[in-house]
Amino acid sequence: MTTHAPIQIATLPDHAGALAASAQAPRLQSLDALRGLTIALMILVNTSGDAAHTYRLLRHSPWNGCTIADVVFPCFLFIVGISLVLSFSGKRRRGVPRRVLLLHALRRALILFALGIAINGFPHFELHTLRIFGVLQRIAVCFLLASVIYLSLSPRTIFWVTLAILFGYWIVLRWVPVPGYGLPGVSVAMLDPHGNLPAWIDRHLLPASHLYHQGFYDPEGLLGSISALACTLVGILTGFRLQRPISPGAKAARLALAGALCVLAGLLWSHWLPLNKRLWTSSFVVFNAGVSLLALSFFLWWLDVEKKATRLAVPMIAFGTNALAAYAFSEFLASFLSTMRAPGSAYSVQQWLFQPVAAVIRQPYIAALTYAVLYVVICYVPVLLLFRRRIFLKV
């Protein structure tokens, strides 16, 4: 990442093939593939052709629970932590001062936060209803705090900080009375949608018009971002492990074991603290850390150990090397399609485009999924062009 300009275009020489070029670049190919899969899934679950007929696993849980859609964002924050270690460690070895790295982190966080605000406001930018929190805003906060922690603390201390966040957040959700509601689990139901402290803080920090769907809380709110930070810190701890001088096979095996243990620990913890993506409960973080570790171990095994059918990873690597550009493009385009009216029609452009798909595919759930897949393909086209030209857009 660079700090000299808001947007940088990085180029690399052309090579014999796209995958071979990626392998020669100083990047962790398995991490790029996982990042790319995460972004593709994020676009898929965000752009269903018909929200009323989206498969349950591709919709976020209304409250407690965990679906495929719910594991995407935690996995991306996990990857942010690993990428932070790989990027900053190289700069530190080259003698870049800590102050310069902190300024870089601050600049990047501010750019990400501003881009998130722009996505929320596009295309009308109505300031009285502009949502302040959001996906990129949470990434910005977690990246900045994780950068400070990484540059200030030892790996052992970071491990204890991560545990302190997880158990501290559990204490906050379970044993801190919510003003006007009382003690969770006693005066009000545990994780009551209105009577929980994160939601109470969100609606007292900002007017409802600036919250998610102008509601009573925000799924990317302030207190939940501290819990989400633990996902990034787990990524940092994983980054330390990836830098150890052992074989890729041993790394994959150890990551798989750690992932399985985290999944089991998260499921066990959920008996006392339910999995909840809206509040980013501690059990949700631990469970998804396990899922992310298992996914990364698979990509390490596939691309660095077995090295078979690696061309299948090219689309994921293409998405992964321009993840921010792919996400921003998908969000801006989706906002445009859903807010602009089709010429001579009462439908939005998105609804107008979906009608032919629904007419050909009579099963509404399959039609909605087909539209989402086609949308991912459309977003893949500019990403693939950038990848083939060895251009990576960075902030």
C-alpha positions as CSV (number, residue, x, y, z in Angstrom):
1,M,0.0,0.0,0.0
2,T,1.2,3.5,-0.7
3,T,0.5,6.7,1.2
4,H,1.7,9.3,-1.4
5,A,-1.6,9.7,-3.2
6,P,-5.3,8.7,-2.6
7,I,-5.2,6.3,-5.5
8,Q,-2.1,4.6,-7.0
9,I,-1.8,2.5,-10.1
10,A,0.8,-0.1,-9.6
11,T,2.0,-2.0,-12.7
12,L,4.1,-5.1,-13.1
13,P,5.7,-6.5,-16.3
14,D,3.8,-8.8,-18.6
15,H,4.5,-12.5,-18.2
16,A,3.7,-15.7,-20.1
17,G,0.4,-16.2,-18.4
18,A,-1.8,-14.5,-15.8
19,L,-1.3,-17.1,-13.1
20,A,2.4,-17.4,-13.7
21,A,2.7,-13.7,-13.4
22,S,0.8,-13.7,-10.2
23,A,3.1,-16.4,-8.8
24,Q,6.2,-14.2,-9.7
25,A,4.8,-11.2,-7.9
26,P,5.8,-10.6,-4.3
27,R,2.4,-11.6,-3.0
28,L,0.9,-14.6,-1.2
29,Q,-1.1,-16.3,-4.0
30,S,-3.3,-18.3,-1.6
31,L,-4.2,-15.1,0.3
32,D,-5.1,-13.3,-2.9
33,A,-7.3,-16.2,-3.9
34,L,-9.1,-16.2,-0.6
35,R,-9.5,-12.4,-0.7
36,G,-10.9,-12.7,-4.2
37,L,-13.4,-15.4,-3.3
38,T,-14.5,-13.3,-0.3
39,I,-15.1,-10.2,-2.5
40,A,-17.0,-12.3,-5.1
41,L,-19.2,-13.7,-2.4
42,M,-19.7,-10.2,-0.9
43,I,-20.9,-8.9,-4.3
44,L,-23.1,-12.0,-4.8
45,V,-25.0,-11.7,-1.5
46,N,-25.3,-7.9,-1.9
47,T,-26.9,-8.0,-5.4
48,S,-29.7,-10.5,-5.5
49,G,-32.1,-10.0,-8.4
50,D,-35.1,-10.3,-6.0
51,A,-34.5,-9.9,-2.2
52,A,-37.8,-11.5,-1.4
53,H,-36.7,-14.7,-3.2
54,T,-33.1,-15.1,-2.1
55,Y,-31.9,-18.4,-0.7
56,R,-31.7,-18.4,3.1
57,L,-28.0,-19.1,3.2
58,L,-27.3,-16.1,0.9
59,R,-29.2,-13.7,3.2
60,H,-27.9,-12.3,6.4
61,S,-29.4,-13.7,9.5
62,P,-32.3,-11.5,10.7
63,W,-30.8,-11.6,14.2
64,N,-29.2,-14.7,15.9
65,G,-27.6,-17.4,13.7
66,C,-25.0,-17.5,10.9
67,T,-25.3,-18.0,7.2
68,I,-22.9,-18.0,4.3
69,A,-23.6,-14.3,3.9
70,D,-22.6,-13.7,7.5
71,V,-19.1,-15.3,7.2
72,V,-18.0,-13.0,4.3
73,F,-17.2,-9.8,6.1
74,P,-15.4,-11.4,9.1
75,C,-13.2,-13.3,6.6
76,F,-12.3,-10.1,4.9
77,L,-11.3,-8.4,8.2
78,F,-9.2,-11.5,9.0
79,I,-7.4,-11.1,5.6
80,V,-6.9,-7.4,6.4
81,G,-4.9,-8.5,9.5
82,I,-2.7,-10.9,7.5
83,S,-2.1,-8.4,4.8
84,L,-1.1,-5.8,7.3
85,V,1.6,-8.0,8.8
86,L,3.0,-9.0,5.3
87,S,3.0,-5.3,4.2
88,F,4.3,-3.7,7.3
89,S,6.9,-6.3,8.2
90,G,8.6,-5.8,4.8
91,K,8.6,-2.0,5.3
92,R,10.1,-2.4,8.8
93,R,12.8,-4.7,7.5
94,R,13.7,-1.9,5.0
95,G,14.0,0.5,7.9
96,V,10.8,2.6,7.4
97,P,10.2,4.5,10.7
98,R,7.3,3.6,12.9
99,R,5.9,7.1,12.6
100,V,5.8,6.9,8.8
101,L,3.9,3.6,9.0
102,L,1.4,5.1,11.4
103,L,0.8,8.0,9.1
104,H,0.3,5.6,6.2
105,A,-2.3,3.7,8.3
106,L,-4.0,6.9,9.2
107,R,-4.1,8.2,5.6
108,R,-5.4,4.9,4.3
109,A,-8.1,4.6,7.0
110,L,-9.3,8.2,6.2
111,I,-9.5,7.4,2.5
112,L,-11.4,4.1,3.2
113,F,-13.8,5.9,5.5
114,A,-14.4,8.7,3.0
115,L,-15.0,6.1,0.2
116,G,-17.5,4.3,2.4
117,I,-19.4,7.6,3.0
118,A,-19.4,8.2,-0.8
119,I,-20.8,4.7,-1.4
120,N,-23.5,5.3,1.2
121,G,-24.5,8.6,-0.3
122,F,-24.3,7.8,-4.0
123,P,-26.0,8.9,-6.2
124,H,-28.1,11.6,-4.5
125,F,-26.0,12.5,-1.5
126,E,-28.9,13.5,0.7
127,L,-27.0,14.7,3.8
128,H,-30.0,14.5,6.2
129,T,-30.3,10.7,5.6
130,L,-26.6,9.9,4.9
131,R,-25.6,6.7,6.7
132,I,-22.3,7.3,8.6
133,F,-21.4,3.7,9.5
134,G,-20.8,1.1,6.8
135,V,-18.6,-1.8,5.6
136,L,-15.6,0.3,4.4
137,Q,-15.9,2.5,7.5
138,R,-15.6,-0.5,9.7
139,I,-12.6,-1.8,7.7
140,A,-11.0,1.6,8.1
141,V,-11.5,1.6,11.9
142,C,-10.2,-1.9,12.3
143,F,-7.3,-1.4,10.0
144,L,-6.2,1.8,11.9
145,L,-6.5,0.3,15.4
146,A,-4.9,-3.0,14.3
147,S,-2.0,-1.1,12.7
148,V,-1.4,0.8,16.0
149,I,-1.5,-2.5,17.9
150,Y,0.8,-4.3,15.5
151,L,3.4,-1.6,15.6
152,S,3.2,-1.2,19.4
153,L,2.9,-4.6,20.9
154,S,4.5,-8.0,20.8
155,P,2.7,-11.0,19.3
156,R,2.1,-12.5,22.8
157,T,0.6,-9.2,24.0
158,I,-1.6,-9.0,20.9
159,F,-2.9,-12.5,21.7
160,W,-3.9,-11.4,25.2
161,V,-5.5,-8.2,23.8
162,T,-7.6,-10.3,21.4
163,L,-8.8,-12.4,24.3
164,A,-9.5,-9.3,26.4
165,I,-11.7,-7.8,23.6
166,L,-13.6,-11.1,23.2
167,F,-14.3,-11.6,26.9
168,G,-14.7,-7.9,27.6
169,Y,-17.4,-7.7,24.9
170,W,-19.2,-10.7,26.4
171,I,-19.2,-9.0,29.8
172,V,-20.6,-5.8,28.2
173,L,-23.4,-7.7,26.4
174,R,-24.3,-9.9,29.3
175,W,-23.6,-8.1,32.6
176,V,-23.8,-4.3,31.8
177,P,-27.3,-2.9,32.4
178,V,-28.9,-1.1,29.4
179,P,-30.4,2.3,30.3
180,G,-34.1,2.1,30.2
181,Y,-34.1,-1.7,29.8
182,G,-32.2,-3.2,32.7
183,L,-29.9,-6.2,32.9
184,P,-29.7,-8.5,29.9
185,G,-31.1,-12.0,30.6
186,V,-32.9,-10.7,33.7
187,S,-34.9,-7.5,33.0
188,V,-34.8,-7.9,29.2
189,A,-34.1,-10.8,26.9
190,M,-30.5,-11.6,26.2
191,L,-29.5,-9.8,23.0
192,D,-32.9,-8.2,22.7
193,P,-32.8,-6.3,19.3
194,H,-33.7,-2.9,21.0
195,G,-32.5,-3.6,24.6
196,N,-28.8,-4.2,23.9
197,L,-26.0,-1.8,24.7
198,P,-24.5,-1.5,21.1
199,A,-27.9,-0.6,19.7
200,W,-28.5,1.9,22.6
201,I,-25.2,3.6,22.0
202,D,-25.8,3.8,18.2
203,R,-29.1,5.5,18.5
204,H,-27.8,7.9,21.2
205,L,-24.7,8.7,19.2
206,L,-26.4,9.4,15.9
207,P,-29.9,10.3,14.8
208,A,-32.0,7.5,13.4
209,S,-31.9,9.1,10.0
210,H,-28.1,8.4,9.8
211,L,-28.3,4.8,10.9
212,Y,-28.8,1.6,8.9
213,H,-32.2,1.8,7.1
214,Q,-33.0,4.8,9.4
215,G,-33.5,2.3,12.2
216,F,-32.7,1.8,15.8
217,Y,-29.2,0.4,15.4
218,D,-26.4,-0.1,12.9
219,P,-24.8,-3.5,12.1
220,E,-21.5,-1.7,11.6
221,G,-22.0,0.5,14.7
222,L,-19.4,1.8,17.2
223,L,-19.3,-0.9,19.9
224,G,-19.5,-3.8,17.4
225,S,-16.4,-2.4,15.6
226,I,-14.3,-3.1,18.7
227,S,-15.4,-6.7,18.6
228,A,-14.8,-6.8,14.9
229,L,-11.3,-5.6,15.6
230,A,-10.7,-9.0,17.1
231,C,-11.2,-10.6,13.6
232,T,-8.4,-8.4,12.3
233,L,-6.1,-9.2,15.3
234,V,-6.6,-12.9,14.7
235,G,-5.5,-12.2,11.1
236,I,-2.4,-10.5,12.5
237,L,-1.6,-13.5,14.7
238,T,-2.1,-15.7,11.6
239,G,0.3,-13.5,9.7
240,F,3.0,-14.1,12.3
241,R,2.5,-17.8,11.8
242,L,2.6,-17.6,8.0
243,Q,6.0,-15.9,8.3
244,R,7.6,-18.8,10.2
245,P,10.2,-20.8,8.2
246,I,8.2,-24.1,7.9
247,S,6.8,-25.9,4.8
248,P,3.5,-24.8,3.3
249,G,2.1,-28.2,4.1
250,A,2.9,-27.8,7.8
251,K,1.4,-24.3,7.7
252,A,-1.8,-25.6,6.1
253,A,-2.1,-28.4,8.7
254,R,-1.6,-26.1,11.6
255,L,-4.0,-23.5,10.3
256,A,-6.6,-26.3,9.7
257,L,-6.2,-27.5,13.3
258,A,-6.5,-24.0,14.7
259,G,-9.5,-23.4,12.5
260,A,-11.3,-26.5,13.7
261,L,-10.7,-25.6,17.3
262,C,-12.0,-22.1,16.8
263,V,-15.2,-23.3,15.1
264,L,-15.8,-25.8,17.9
265,A,-15.1,-23.1,20.5
266,G,-17.4,-20.6,18.8
267,L,-20.3,-23.1,18.6
268,L,-19.8,-24.1,22.3
269,W,-19.7,-20.4,23.3
270,S,-22.9,-19.8,21.4
271,H,-24.9,-21.8,24.0
272,W,-24.3,-18.8,26.4
273,L,-23.8,-16.0,23.8
274,P,-25.5,-16.6,20.5
275,L,-23.9,-16.2,17.1
276,N,-25.0,-12.8,16.0
277,K,-23.6,-10.9,13.0
278,R,-25.7,-7.8,13.7
279,L,-23.9,-7.3,17.1
280,W,-20.7,-9.2,16.2
281,T,-20.9,-11.2,19.4
282,S,-17.7,-12.8,20.7
283,S,-18.9,-16.3,19.8
284,F,-19.6,-15.1,16.2
285,V,-16.0,-13.7,16.0
286,V,-14.4,-16.9,17.2
287,F,-16.6,-19.1,15.0
288,N,-15.8,-17.1,11.9
289,A,-12.1,-16.9,12.8
290,G,-12.2,-20.7,12.6
291,V,-14.0,-20.6,9.2
292,S,-11.5,-18.2,7.9
293,L,-8.5,-20.3,9.1
294,L,-10.0,-23.4,7.5
295,A,-10.5,-21.5,4.2
296,L,-7.0,-20.2,4.2
297,S,-5.6,-23.6,5.0
298,F,-7.4,-25.1,2.0
299,F,-6.0,-22.4,-0.3
300,L,-2.5,-23.0,1.0
301,W,-2.9,-26.7,0.5
302,W,-4.4,-26.2,-3.0
303,L,-2.1,-23.5,-4.4
304,D,1.2,-24.0,-2.5
305,V,1.2,-27.8,-1.7
306,E,-0.7,-29.7,-4.3
307,K,-0.4,-27.1,-7.1
308,K,-3.0,-28.8,-9.2
309,A,-5.6,-27.1,-11.4
310,T,-4.3,-23.8,-10.3
311,R,-5.8,-22.0,-13.3
312,L,-9.1,-22.4,-11.6
313,A,-7.9,-19.9,-9.1
314,V,-7.2,-17.1,-11.7
315,P,-10.7,-15.5,-11.3
316,M,-10.3,-15.4,-7.5
317,I,-6.8,-14.1,-7.7
318,A,-7.9,-11.4,-10.2
319,F,-10.6,-10.3,-7.8
320,G,-8.2,-10.5,-4.8
321,T,-5.5,-8.3,-6.4
322,N,-8.0,-5.5,-7.0
323,A,-10.4,-6.2,-4.1
324,L,-11.2,-2.6,-3.2
325,A,-11.7,-1.6,-6.8
326,A,-14.1,-4.5,-7.4
327,Y,-16.1,-3.8,-4.2
328,A,-16.4,-0.1,-4.9
329,F,-17.4,-0.6,-8.5
330,S,-20.0,-3.2,-7.5
331,E,-21.5,-0.9,-4.9
332,F,-21.6,2.3,-7.1
333,L,-23.1,0.3,-10.0
334,A,-25.7,-1.4,-7.8
335,S,-26.8,2.0,-6.3
336,F,-27.1,3.5,-9.7
337,L,-29.2,0.6,-11.1
338,S,-31.5,0.5,-8.1
339,T,-32.1,4.3,-7.9
340,M,-32.4,5.3,-11.5
341,R,-35.6,4.7,-13.4
342,A,-35.6,2.8,-16.7
343,P,-36.7,5.0,-19.7
344,G,-40.4,4.9,-20.1
345,S,-40.9,2.6,-17.2
346,A,-42.0,2.7,-13.6
347,Y,-39.3,0.2,-12.7
348,S,-35.8,0.9,-11.6
349,V,-33.0,-0.1,-14.0
350,Q,-32.2,-3.1,-11.8
351,Q,-35.9,-4.3,-11.8
352,W,-36.0,-3.7,-15.6
353,L,-32.9,-5.8,-16.1
354,F,-34.2,-8.6,-13.9
355,Q,-37.5,-9.0,-15.7
356,P,-36.0,-10.9,-18.7
357,V,-34.2,-13.2,-16.3
358,A,-37.4,-13.9,-14.4
359,A,-39.3,-14.4,-17.6
360,V,-36.9,-17.1,-18.8
361,I,-36.3,-18.8,-15.4
362,R,-39.7,-19.3,-13.8
363,Q,-38.3,-20.5,-10.4
364,P,-38.0,-17.2,-8.5
365,Y,-35.1,-18.3,-6.2
366,I,-33.0,-19.6,-9.1
367,A,-33.8,-16.4,-11.1
368,A,-32.7,-14.2,-8.3
369,L,-29.5,-16.2,-7.9
370,T,-28.8,-16.2,-11.7
371,Y,-29.1,-12.4,-11.7
372,A,-26.6,-12.2,-8.8
373,V,-24.1,-14.5,-10.6
374,L,-24.4,-12.5,-13.8
375,Y,-23.7,-9.3,-11.8
376,V,-20.6,-10.9,-10.3
377,V,-19.5,-11.7,-13.9
378,I,-20.1,-8.1,-15.0
379,C,-17.9,-6.9,-12.1
380,Y,-15.3,-9.5,-13.0
381,V,-14.8,-8.1,-16.5
382,P,-13.0,-4.8,-15.5
383,V,-11.1,-6.6,-12.8
384,L,-9.8,-9.2,-15.3
385,L,-8.7,-6.4,-17.6
386,L,-6.8,-4.8,-14.8
387,F,-5.3,-8.1,-13.8
388,R,-4.1,-9.0,-17.3
389,R,-2.5,-5.6,-17.6
390,R,-0.8,-6.1,-14.3
391,I,-2.5,-3.0,-12.9
392,F,-3.5,-2.9,-9.2
393,L,-5.5,0.0,-7.8
394,K,-4.4,0.8,-4.2
395,V,-5.0,3.5,-1.6
